[in-house]
């Protein structure tokens, strides 16, 4: 193996180690749930700091469950209960209660990128 090959291997190894350290040590973006009621921002919930589960009343008819793993609709007074059945909101899958005009959108996940969210 020539001297230039050894230098090239050493440089590539250093780059790989540097890139690995960067991704391991880089701060992760916090996940935030944006809760909309009737098209207006109702509140923001920082999901990454949740230690104990709690409920969040949204308007007069919806209750969300906020827990360490995310946010979901716990109950609603709408007839079809589709929002309750949707499970936890994610970056790519918001939870929506159409009859009560409630939408929960999660933003800031480090593992996904969303260019635009349409609706409200």
Secondary structure, 3 states (H helix, E strand, C coil): CCHHHHHHHHHHHHHHHHHHHHHHHCCCCCCEEEEEECCEEEEEEECCCCCCCEEEEECCCEEEEEECCEEEEEEECCCCCHHHHCCECCCCCCEEECCCCEEEEEECCCCCCCCCCCCC
